[in-house]
Amino acid sequence: MRLLDSIEFPSDLKGLDIEELKQLCSEIRDYMIECCATNPGHLGSSLGAVELIVGFHYVYDSPHDKIVFDVGHQAYAHKIITGRKALFRQNRKKDGISGFTKMAESEYDAFGAGHSSTSISAALGIASAAMMRGQKDKVVALIGDGALSGGLAFEGLNNAGSSKADLLVIINDNNISIDQNIGAIHEHLLKLTTDPTYNRIKTHIWNRIGEGKFRKAIQEMVVSAKSLLVKKSGGDLFEALGFRYFGPIDGNDIGQVVHTLRKLKELKGPLILHTITTKGKGFAPAEEDQTAWHAPGMFDPHTGKRIAPSGHKESRYQDVFGEVLLELARKDDRIVGVTPAMASGCGMNILCKEMPERFFDVGIEEEHAVTFSAGLASAGMKPFCNIYSSFSQRAYDQIIHDAALQGLGVVLCFDRAGLVGEDGATHHGSFDIAAYRSIPDMVIAVPKDEAELKNMMYTASRYDKGPFIIRYPRGYGEGVEWRNADFAEIRPGKGEKISDGTSTAVICAGPTVYRAREAAAKIFRETGWKPAIYNIRYVKPMDETMLEEISGNFGTIITIEDGCLKGGLFGAVSEYVSSRGLGIKVTGMGIPDRFIGQGTQQELRAECGYDTEGICRRILESAGL
């Protein structure tokens, strides 16, 4: 990696010629593949965006000029050439660098990006601030076509197009269903619309014409004529929103990228550059199976053979969800599946394969997914809407206003609840219990294992009094038998006692039951004493009969949850005890009141103090042992 070895910061790019830039892009890809083979990450998107990132840093003066990424998993090349090349080997590891852009990590990260569709709004804010301060800084938003489907992206486009801000939006279009043949008309249009003389004349004419009906009529004629050439690429839409549209260009041709960015850099106002790229570019296996190689896990960098994780006999929760949903759909023709672009991640691709007519992937549109599901429910269907927990935050208003307020039977399945691991703070499902517990008539189910997830899905399919939330973690379950077990209804508000004990009661939500059991068994082996363990099952409505029993028999209650302590299970039990004037000590274990970084789930549970060892310590402290 002759060239990459000499590159630490964007300023080191400036002396390279186009042929050297091509070589550098190739070396960056090789380095990403080498690192991600043993330290998994989001590979496919980053491989496709290399030339766009190198081109930006070559043409613009970062960090004074800003590039705002959408999502951030396409930003690996950006991290590598902005002072984090060596640190990239610790990408997504505990105490390493984030897998997404993060302002606190580098001055080159203009805005944090973990969720999608934020880049245009954020970049417009940065560009508007620069304009108000009289600064000459340029601002570029890099958004992928998937993120462009999000409602926030369109809100940003609508506002930016009517502004006077100098903002370039680069569409990283890696959708293979879009025509990638960049023909003579497109190339001619690109040369024409980026030509300095053309743009000087155009600006001069607009200034001379001034505002008014005549200028508006001329603009409408220009847009109509230009749309005949760019309509196939959607350029007329962006022109109608107030942007000047350029492209499409080959976003994996560094020469074309540099040539185009140099010309667009001199233009004023809101601009759109449409680029066509290949997700997984430069690595044949990633190009051939773009879905699998979005985040492929470990693999052989030479052959591309993916290395399956070993030692797991358990099922993943997403597979349990997918198989059970299909089984329920076979029994009930009202059941449909809805997901905002997470079909394979949540397991709903299983339903899609067998019953495509009962499956809806609405794109990266969490708000729409919930209201669409509410519409389905209002018409007598039973939608299972699966959204990753942290992404459900975007649909908070829809969950309240469109589903709960109207008492509609939407089943909201929050995958990746709790600490998710290496994706870090942007993806931890920390806040769902606290966020939705305050909503009237809401059911919040927290299964302890695969079998309980199955039965809670069955219960939700039969529940008709309003929305029903089921939240469960990322990754593997506890290894309990579930496929051959019969369905059993678990009435909302009904918990269970796991084991007897004295003086201290431990109330658990979700799989923390198993960690508490392990801790109690260890304590009993060492001391001959053990606490009682309870599985709350439903944080809302809670089993008040069980809480009454606990309050009458124990002087100390410990709550354990894979969610934020403030407002979660700890808050619910504390409210119960306080409202009844009970003289019982309640202490909580869970995610503390701060944002948690990346690391393995086990590392992060230990950091937050509710791994098995942490639970042991807390129980012993509570008992004075």
N, C-alpha and C positions, 0 to 999 in steps of 0.2 A: 504494500500500500504506500507506494512512493510519495504520491501527492498528499494523501490523507494524513500521513505522518507529519507533514509540514503545516497542517491547518489546525489552528486552535480557535481562532475567532474569525468573524466575517471579513475583517480587514485583510486577512491573509489570502482571500480569494481575489483581490482586486488586480493583481498582476498576472493572472492566468488568462490564456486565450481560450477560444471556444473548444479546441481539441483537448486542451488540458481539463476544461470543465467536464467534458464528456467522460474522460478518464476518472476524474474525481467522483462523479456520480456513480460510476461503476464500483469504485472502491468503497464508497459509502454503503452501497447495497451489500457488498461482500461483508463489510464489517457488521451491519445490522443482522444479516443472516447468521454470521458466526456467533454473535452475542445472543440472539434470540433462540438459537438451537438448544442452548443449555440453560438459558434464563428466559423463559417464555414471556411473550408480550403480544401486542397488537401489531403483527408483522405486515399483513397484506396491504393495508391502507398506506402505511409509511413507505413501503417499497414503491408504490405508485406515485407518491408526491415528491420524490427526491428532486427532480428537475425544477419544479415550481419553487421549492424552498431554496435550492442553490441559486436559481435565477433571481429570486427576490434579494438575497443577501449580496449577490454580485452587483446588482443594479442600484439598489437602495443603500442608504447609509444608516444601518441599524447600529445601536438601539434607538437613535434619534428618530429615524423612520420606524414605524411600528407594523408588525404583522400580527394579526389576531387570528388564531386558529379556531376552527369549529371542532368540537369534541376534544381534539388534542391527540388522539391516537394516530394521527397522520404526521405528527411532529417529530419523529425520531431523528430525521436528518437535521432538523433545526437544532435539536439538543446537541448532536454530535459536533456541529460546527460553531457552537456558541459557548465554548469553554467547558463542555461536559463530556468530551470524548472518552476519557478514561472512566469517568463516573458512570457512563452508560452501561458498563458491565454490571453495575449494581442497580440497574433500572428496575423499579417496582419492588425492590427488596427493602426490608426493614432498615431504617436509617439511611437508605440510598436515595436516589432521585425519583421523583414521581414519574409515572407512566404518561402523565398529561402535562400540559403547560401549567406553570404555577408561579405567580408573581413573586412570592417570597423566595423562590429558588434562583432566579436569574433576572437581571435587568433586561434581558432580551425577551423574556416572557411578558408581553404587554398586558395580557389578561389571562386569567385562569380558565381552563376549558376541560370539563369532565362530562357535562351533559351537552346535548346537541342544540343546534339552531341559534346559538347566542352570538355568533361572531359579528353579524351585521349590526345589530343593536349596539354592542359594545364598541365596535370600531367607529360607528357614527358618533357615539359619545366622546371618544378620544379625539376624533377629527373636529368635532364642534368645539371642544375645549381648546384645541390648538388654534382654531380660527379666532376665537374670542381673545386669546392671548397674543395674537399677531405672530404666531410661530409658523415656520415654513415646513414643519414636519409633515411627511406623507404617511398615510395610513392605508393599509391593505387588509382586507378580510379574506381568508381562505376557507371556503365552505364546500363540503361535498354534496353531491346530488341527493344523497339520502337525507342529510340534515336540512336541505332546502325544502323538504316536504313539511317541516315543522311550522306550526303557526307563528311562532316568534320570529322566524326568518322572514315571513311575509310581512309581519308588522314592521320589522326593521327596514325592509325594502320600501314599503309604502312611505315611511317617514323619511328615509334617506333620499329617495327619488325626488321629493319635493323640497329638499334642503339645498343649500349652497355649499355644503361641505365638500372638500376634496377627499373623495373616498373611492378607492378601487376595490371592487368585489371580484375575486377570482373564483369561478365555479370549477371545482375539481370534479369533473363529470366522469366517473369511472363505471357507469352503468352500461353493461355490455349489450343491453337491449337498444341503446341509442346508436344510430348510424355513425360509424367511425370513419367513413370514407370522407376525407377532407379534400374536396375536388377543386377545380379551377375557379369556380364562382366564389367559393368561400375564400380562397387565397387572394383572389382579386379584391373582394370586399375588404379583407383584412388590410391589404396594402393601401387601398383607397382611404379607409376610415382612420388609419393611423398616420397617414401622410401629414407632415407638419404644414405644408402649404394649404392642403385641403382644410385643415382645422383652423388655420389663421383666417382663411377666407370665410369659413362658416361662422366663426365667432364675430368677425367684422360685420357680416351681413346681419346677424341677429342683433348686434348692437345698433346698427343703423336703422333697422326696421323698428326697434323699440317694442314696447308692450302693446297689446291691442288685438283686435279681431283679425287684422291682416296677417300679423305674425302667426297667430294661432292657426289660420287657414293654411299658411305656408308650411308650418310644422306638421300639420295633419297630412298634407300632401307628401312631405318627405318621409314621414313614418310609414305611410301607405306604400310608397314606392320601395322603400328600404325593406319593409316586411316581406315583400315578394321574394327577396333574396335570402333573408335570414329566418323566415317563418319556420322552416323545418327544424331549426335549432332553438326555437322559442324566443328569438330576439325581439319580436314584436311585443311580447308580453313585457319585457324589461323596458323597452322604449316607451310603452304606454305608462309605465310606472315612473318615468322621468329620468331613467338612466340612458346613457349612451352605450350601446351594445357593440362589442367587438368579438370577432371570432366566428366559429370555433377554431382553435389552433391545436396542434399536437402538443399536449402538455408534457410529453416525455421526450421532446426534441429540445435540448437545452439551447441550441442556436436560435430556434424560433421563439422560445420563451424569453431569452435575453433581448432579442431584437424587438419583440413586442413590448416588453416592459419598459425598455428605454424610451420608446415613443409615448407610451401611456403616462409615464412619469411626468411628462411636461404638460399634460392636459389638466384642466380644472373641472371641478364639479363631480357628481356621482357617475362612476363608470362601471361597466360590467365586462369582464373578460371571461369568455367561455372556453375552457380547455378540456380536451378529451385525453384521459389518461387510462392506463391499465392497472387495475388493482393487482398487486403481486408482481408488478413489472420486474423483469430480470431474474426471476426464479420460477422455472417452468412449472413445478408442482403448484405454486401459489397462483399462477396465472390460470391453470387448468381447473382448479377447484377453489374459487375465490371465497366461498362461504366458509369452508373448513379452515382456510388459511388466514381468515380474519384474525384469529387468535389460536394458533395451531397447537399450543403446548410444546413439549420438547420434540426435537426431530434431528435426523442426521443431515447436516448441512451439505453433504456431498450427494446423497441419493434422494433426499427429500422424504425418506421414510419416517413417518410420525411414530414416536415412542409412547406407547400407552402407559399410563401410570400403573404401577404394580402394587399388589398387596391389598386391593380393595375388592371384597366380596359383596359389599353393600351396594344398593341401588342409589343413584343420584336422585335427589328430590324432584328435579325437573323431569326425570324419566317416570317417576311415580305419578306425577301430575299428568303427564302426557298419556300414559296408558290408562289411567283411571278415567280421564276425561273421555277418551274414546269408548270405554266400556259403558260409561253413563250415557253417552250419546246414542249408543246402540239400543239402550233401554228406554230412552225418552227423546222423542223427536222434537221437543221444544229446545233442547240443549244445543247451543252453538258456541264456538270459540272465537274470541276477539283478542288481538294482540297488536301493539304498536311496534312492528318491526322486530319482534323478538321470538319468532316462531321456533327456530331451532334451539335458541338459548333457554326457552321455558318448556320445551317439549311438545308444543302444540303442532309441530310439523307431523306428529303421529296422526292427529286428527285430520290434518290437511291431506295427507297421503290417501287415507281411506274414504274420507267424506269431505272433499273439497268444497262442496256446496254449503257445508255447515261451518266453514272456516273463513275468517276475515282478518287479513293483515292490512291494517289501515295506514301503514307507514309510521314514521317517527312523529306521532301525533297523539300524545297521551290524553290531552284534554278531549279531543275528538273521540278517542277510543271509549272513554267513559260515557260521554253524552250519546254516542252511537249505541252503546250497550243499553243505556237507559231507554232510548227509543225502541230498541228491540224488546226490552222487558215490558214496556207500555203496550206493546202489540201482542203480548202473550208468549214471547219466547223466554228462554232461560239462558242468558248469556254468561259465560265464564270469561271474564276479562282479565288477562294475565299481564301484569306490569311489574317490572323490577321495583322493589320497595322505594329506592331513592328517587326513581323517576315518577313515582305516583305523586310526589309532592307537587308536581306541575299541574296535576288535575284536582287539586284540593277543592277549588270552587265547584267544579263539576260534580265531584263526589257528594258535596253538601247539597247544592242547589238542584241538580238534575236527577240525582239518584235518591238521596236520603230524604229530602224534603217532600218528595212525591211518593215515598214508600215503595220504590220500585225494586224488584228482586234481582238486582245485579250481583253476581258473585265476583268479588274483587280478589284475585289471587296475587299476593305480593311475594314473588320470588326474590331471592337474594336479600331477605330480611336479616338484620343484624350485621355483624362484622363479615365483610365479603372477602377480605384478604388483600391481594396485591394491587387491586385497583385503587385502594385508598379512600381518602375522605370524601371524594366526590361520589363514590358508589356505595359506601356503607349504608345499609338500611337501618339507620339509628332511630329515626323519628316517627315511624308510622304509628306505633301504639299511642304515643303522646298526642300526635296530630289528630287521630280519628276517634280517640276515646271520648272526646267531649261532644261528639255529634249525637243528637238524640236518636234512639231506636237503632243504633248501629250495633252489629254483632262483630266481635273481633275474636277469631279462633286462632289458637297457637298450638298446633300439633307437636307432640313430643317426639314422634318418629314417623316412619313410612306408613305404618298401619293406621295411625291416628289421622294422618293426612288423607288417606283414602276414605276413611269414615266421615271425616269432616266435609269432604267434597260431596259425599253422598247426602249428608245432612243438609248441606247448602242447596243441593239440587231440589230438595223437598220443602225448603223454607220459602214462605211467600209473604213475610211481613216487612220486607225492606232489604237494604243492602247487607251483604254477608261477606266480611273480610276474612281471608285465610292467609296468614303470613308464615313463611317457612324459609329456612336458610339456604345458602348456596352450598353445593357440594354433596357429599355422601351422607346417607342416613346412618342409622344405628344397627343395621343388619337384621332387623326383625322380618318375619314372614308376612307378606302382604298380598302377593299375587293370587294365592289360592284361598285366601281368607274371605269369608262371606262379608257382605256389607252389613254394617251395624250403625244405627243412628245414634249420635251423641247429642243429646238435647242441649241447646245453648244455655249456659249458666250452670252446667253440671261438671264439677271437678271430680278428682279422685284422690284417695289416700294411697300413697305408694308404700309407705312403711311406718310402723309405730315407733315412738320414741318418747323421751321425757324432757321437760323444761324448755326446750327450743323446738320451734316448728319452722321448717324451711319450705317456703312456698315458691314453686318454680313455674316458669313459663317456657314451653317449648323444649328443645333437646337439652336445656340446662338440667332437666330432671336426671339425665344419665350422669352428668358430672357430679351432681349432688349425691346421687346414690354411691358413686365411687368414693367420694369424700367421706360419706357416712360409714361405709364399710371399712375404710382405712382407720377412721377414728375408733370404731368399735374394736378393731384388732389391737389397737395400741392402748386403749383406755378401758374397754369393756362398757362404755357408754355410747349412746347414739341419739341423735335428734330424730324427730319425725319428719318425713318427706311427703309433700303434697304436690300434685300436678293441678294447676289452676284450670288448664284447658281453654277457658274463655276469660279474657281480660275484661270483656264486656259482653253480656252481663256476667258479673262474677257470681260464683256460688256462695251466696250469703249464709246458707245453712252450714256449709263447710267452714266459713270464716267464723260463724258463731261458735261452732265446736272448738275451733282452734283457740279463740279468745277465752273460752271457759277452761281450757286445760293447759295453756302455756303462758309463761311470763315474757318470752322473747320470740319475736318473729323475724326471720330473715327472708327477704325476697330476692330471687335471682332471675334475671332476664337478659336476653341478648338484644338489648335496646337501651335507649337513653333512660337514665334513672329519673330525671325530672319529668313528671307527667306520665310515666309508664306504670308498670305493675306496682312498683314501690309507691308511687303517688296514689294509686287506687287503694291499696291496702292501708296506707297511712290515713287517707281520708276516711275510710271505714272506721278505723280505730279511734280517730280523733272525734268524728261526728257522734260517736256513742260514749265518749268520755271514758274510754277503757284505759286503765293504767298499764298498758303493755308497751314494751320497748320494740320499735320497728326499725330495722336497719336494712338497707338495700345494697344489692350488688348488681352491677351492669355497666353500661357505657357511661363514663363520667361526663361532666359538663364541659367538654372541649372536643374539638375535632380530632379524630384519630387518623394517623397516617397509614402508610402501607406496610405490609408484612404478611406472613402466613396467618391463617385464622388462629392457629394455636398460639403463635407469638403474640398476636393482638389480644386474645383472651387473657393471656398471662399479664400483659401490660395493663389491662383494665382490671385485673385481679379476680376474674371469675373463671379461671381454669380450675382443674381439680385441686391443685395445691393451694390456690388462693381461697377456694371455698373451705378447704380444711382449716386454714388459718382463721378465717372469719368465724366459723362455727366454734372452734376451740376458744377464741377470744370471748365470744358471747357467753360461753358456759364457764368462763373463768378458769379454763384448764391450760 
